[in-house]
Amino acid sequence: MNIYVLGLLFITLCLSQAKVIKEESDTCRELLSDELIKEIGSYENVRDEILNYVIEGEFKGKTYDELAKFVDKFGARPSGTEVLENSIDYMIELTRAEDINDIVTEELEVPQWTRGEERITMLEPRVKSISLLGLGRSVSTPPEGITAEVVVISDFLELENSPEEDIKGKIVIYDPVYTTYGETGVYRTQGASRAAAKGAVASLVRSITPFSINSPHTGAQTYNENVTKIPTAAITLEDVDLIRRITKRGERVVLKIEMTSSYDTKISRNTIIDLKGREKPESLVIVSGHIDSWDVGQGAMDDGGGIFVSWAAPVILKRLNLQPRRTVRTILWTAEELGLIGAYAYEEKHRDENHNINFIMESDEGTFAPLGLAVAGNQQARCIIAEILKLFKSINASTLIEDDSPGSDIAVITNTGIPGASLHNANERYFWFHHTEGDTMNVEDEHELDLGAAFWTTVAYIIADISIDIPR
Ligand SMILES: [Zn+2]
C-alpha cells in the first residue's frame, strides 16, 4: 500500500469514526437516565483506587511477574498434555494463596494432537529446505513422504474454477492476500478438505500473518466428512513468495513432504474462580482467557496474558476489600486452540442457568496497551458500557467497538444473546507472533500488562456492582 492510499484511508476512517461517535452519543442520551449516568460517574473513586494500586502501588509489575513465572515454569501447554493439567493445578494453588477459595474445575474430554517429525524439501528447480508447521489435526504422510508438483492458488474461487487435472495429484499451496485474521484464516481452517475434494494430495497455506521473519504459523483446521484427509501445513510468507515467483516464470516446483502426528483424547478441566457478590451472588460478571496453548512458542501472549489479567481481577478486588454486588467469576478455558472445546462444554453444562450471566468478557487477542472494549449486546447495553468506558480516558482506554461476535471462546456464549466484550488493545503486532515459536515473554510488556489488569478489573467491578443488570 502506498502512502497516498494510506492517507486517504486514514481520513476516511477518521470521518466514519467521528460519525459513529456522534450518532452513538445522541442515541445513548435517550437510552440512559440521568441517574444512571450519575451513578456510573460516581465510580471514579474506585477507578482511581484500583488504577493507583495496580499501576503505581503494591500490585505494580505483579501481573508480568506472575505471568513470567508461569510461562517459564510450564512453557507450551497443548491440549491433552500433562503439562497443561499441571499448569491448571498451579493456577488453583496460586489463587488459594490469595485466600480465594471458591474454585471449582469441570472435567471434559479434549483432543490431543501431537506433532511428530516434519520436513519439506524442495526438489525442483533446486534443493531447498522449506520451514513448516503442521496444522492441528493434520494426518501423517505415508512413511516415504509425498512427492508432487505444486500448484499455487490465490483463493477458493480460483480453486473451484481450476480444471480437475490441474489439481489432481498435486500439492495445493494457498497464497491468499492477508486482509483480516478472520477472513484469511479460512484458507488454513478449510483449505485441506477443499483441495482434497479436487484431488490434491496435500495442501499448504501461506501463514496467516501480515508480517514474517521466515517463521511458519500453525493453527487449527478441520477435515470435512466424506473427503480424503490429506496432510496439511503452514509455510512461511517468504517461501510462498519464492515458489510463486518460480511457478510464474513457468518453471515446475516439486516438493517432498514428510510429516508424522498422532491423535488421542484426554480429560482436561475448565477452571472457575469466584469472588462472590455481596447482594446477588448468583449473578455473574465473567472475565476469561484460555490456559492451553499451541505446542510451539510459550503461550505467553496467546493466551498467558489473557489468563493473567483475568486472574488478577478477583485477586486485586480481594486485596482491596472491594466486594461488588454480583459475583466476579474468572474462567480459565481449556482446549481453545483445537476448537473452543472448553467453552462449548461450559455453555452446554450451564445452559439452564445462563440467565445468570450478566456480562461475559474475554482477553485473547493480546494484552498490549488497553484501548477499550469490543462489545456485543443491544443498543442500551452498549450505551451502558460506553458510559463506563468514559471513566478510562486518562489511560486512553475509552473506545467502544461494536462487535456482534467478540472474542473466541466467549462467542459461544454471546451468540446465544448474552451481552459480552473482548479486550480491545493496541495489538497491531499480535499476528506477527501468533501461533509461532516467537510467542514468548519478550512480546509482553510490564506496564501494558499493569494497564490491562487495572482496566479489566475496574470494568468488571463496575459492571458487577452497578444497580442495574446489563439488558439483553
Ligand atoms: Zn488464543
Boltz pocket constraint, residues with backbone or C-beta under 6 A from the ligand:
constraints:
  - pocket:
      binder: B
      contacts: [[A, 290], [A, 302], [A, 303], [A, 336], [A, 364]]
      max_distance: 6.0
